[in-house]
Structures are given as structure tokens and as C-alpha cells.
Amino acid sequence: GNRLSGTIDCTLMQLPNSIGIFIADNNFYGTLPSCFQTITLPLHTFHIHINQFSGTFPDLSTTSLIDIVAHENNFTGSLPPTIRNGVTRLSVAKNRFSGSIPSWTCPTCQGIHIDHNLLTGSIPSSVLNMPAMND
């Protein structure tokens, strides 16, 4: 990683022809701006893992993202209520998410990583029946 730090804002999404945001393994902090809930093509990869982001995780179900990697941050609150069909990976392990696991359905998911959080309850059958869980 690098030693980049500071907060991020919506200008990061305005880079022309970018297909991904790769700012992992740095010292970025703060909450993610609400504009991240409206990411559209060509952006489809969002790698922000191993930073110090905090606050609630944005609902990315209406974005064009298919690869969401945000593990090892300080996100709190509930897991996202839905995962958009088309997502191939959601990695939000090693944060501070709490509550139960949502009844996600995502036939395109190849990997879901939610370990090392503060989750409670059981794993919904819809999650257990996702193709990623049956490989």
C-alpha cells in the first residue's frame, strides 16, 4: 500500500473512462459521501479495503458496481439491505457491522465475506442457497 490519507469526496467518481476505484491499503478516513450510492458505468470496481473509513456503509444496490471490497475498515450499523443482481463479490469482513444478516438473493455472487463483524442471529436460507455458498 501507499501512505495516502485524508477524506474522499465525489470528485473521485468523476474521472473520465474509469472502470474502478482502487484506493486500498492506505490511511483514508471519514464517511463515504452519499454520491457513492449513485455510481454508474463505466465504474464497476470499488476497492477501498484496509483504510479507516467509518460510519454506515452506503446502499450500493442501485449502482453499476459488481466488485465491492471494503473489508478492514470501521464501518458500523447494519449490513446493506440488498445486493444488486450482477454483483460478483461483496467483501465487508473485519468491520463493525451489527444486527442480523439480511435475506440477500444474488445469483451472480461468487463471494460474500462478512466474517469478523458483530453480527447476530442465524444465516438466512436465501443466503445459504446462493450459488457462492454451494460451490
C-alpha positions in Angstrom: 0.0 0.0 0.0 0.8 3.6 0.0 0.7 6.2 2.7 -2.2 8.3 1.3 -4.5 9.8 3.8 -7.4 12.2 4.2 -11.1 12.1 3.3 -12.6 11.4 -0.1 -15.3 13.2 -2.0 -17.4 12.9 -5.1 -14.7 14.1 -7.5 -13.1 10.6 -7.2 -16.1 9.3 -9.2 -15.8 11.9 -11.9 -12.6 10.6 -13.5 -13.5 10.0 -17.2 -13.5 6.5 -18.5 -12.5 5.0 -15.2 -13.7 1.4 -14.6 -12.7 1.2 -11.0 -11.8 2.9 -7.8 -8.7 1.4 -6.2 -7.6 3.2 -3.0 -6.9 0.2 -0.8 -4.3 -0.2 1.9 -3.9 3.5 2.8 -5.0 5.8 5.6 -8.2 7.3 4.2 -10.8 8.0 6.8 -14.2 9.5 7.4 -17.6 8.6 5.9 -18.3 7.8 2.3 -20.2 10.6 0.6 -23.8 10.0 -0.4 -22.8 10.3 -4.1 -21.3 6.8 -3.9 -24.9 5.5 -3.9 -25.2 6.6 -7.5 -22.1 5.2 -9.1 -22.8 4.4 -12.8 -21.0 2.8 -15.7 -18.2 2.6 -16.6 -17.3 2.3 -12.9 -17.8 -1.3 -11.7 -15.0 -2.0 -9.3 -14.8 -0.4 -5.8 -11.7 -1.4 -3.7 -11.5 0.6 -0.5 -10.3 -2.1 1.9 -7.6 -1.6 4.6 -8.3 2.0 5.4 -10.0 3.8 8.3 -13.5 4.6 6.7 -16.3 4.8 9.3 -20.0 5.4 9.6 -22.7 3.5 7.8 -22.0 1.7 4.6 -23.9 3.2 1.6 -26.7 1.3 -0.1 -25.0 0.4 -3.4 -27.9 -1.6 -4.8 -28.7 0.9 -7.5 -25.1 1.3 -8.7 -23.2 -0.3 -11.5 -20.7 -1.9 -9.1 -20.1 -5.6 -9.4 -16.9 -6.0 -7.3 -17.2 -4.3 -3.8 -14.2 -4.8 -1.5 -14.4 -2.8 1.8 -13.0 -5.1 4.4 -10.8 -3.9 7.3 -12.4 -0.5 7.9 -14.5 0.8 10.7 -18.0 0.7 9.1 -20.8 0.4 11.6 -24.6 -0.1 11.5 -26.4 -2.8 9.5 -25.2 -4.6 6.5 -26.6 -3.3 3.2 -30.3 -4.5 3.0 -29.9 -5.7 -0.6 -27.2 -6.9 -3.0 -27.9 -5.9 -6.6 -28.1 -8.8 -9.1 -24.9 -8.6 -11.1 -22.6 -8.2 -8.1 -19.9 -10.9 -8.1 -18.2 -10.1 -4.8 -19.0 -8.3 -1.6 -16.3 -8.2 1.0 -17.1 -6.3 4.1 -15.3 -8.5 6.7 -13.4 -7.0 9.7 -15.6 -4.0 10.2 -18.1 -3.3 13.0 -21.4 -4.2 11.3 -24.0 -5.3 13.8 -27.5 -6.8 13.7 -28.7 -9.7 11.6 -27.7 -10.9 8.1 -30.2 -9.6 5.5 -32.1 -12.1 3.4 -30.0 -11.4 0.4 -30.6 -13.0 -3.0 -27.8 -12.7 -5.5 -27.4 -15.4 -8.2 -24.3 -13.8 -9.6 -22.4 -13.6 -6.3 -19.2 -15.6 -6.3 -18.0 -14.5 -2.9 -19.5 -12.9 0.2 -17.2 -12.1 3.1 -18.9 -10.8 6.2 -16.7 -12.5 8.9 -15.2 -10.7 11.9 -18.1 -8.3 12.5 -20.6 -8.0 15.3 -23.4 -9.9 13.6 -26.0 -11.9 15.5 -28.7 -14.4 14.7 -28.8 -17.1 12.0 -27.8 -17.2 8.4 -31.0 -16.7 6.2 -31.8 -19.6 3.9 -31.7 -17.2 0.9 -28.0 -16.6 1.6 -27.3 -20.3 2.2 -28.9 -21.0 -1.2 -26.8 -18.5 -3.2 -24.5 -20.2 -5.8 -21.4 -18.8 -4.0 -22.4 -20.9 -0.9 -22.9 -24.1 -2.8 -19.5 -24.3 -4.7 
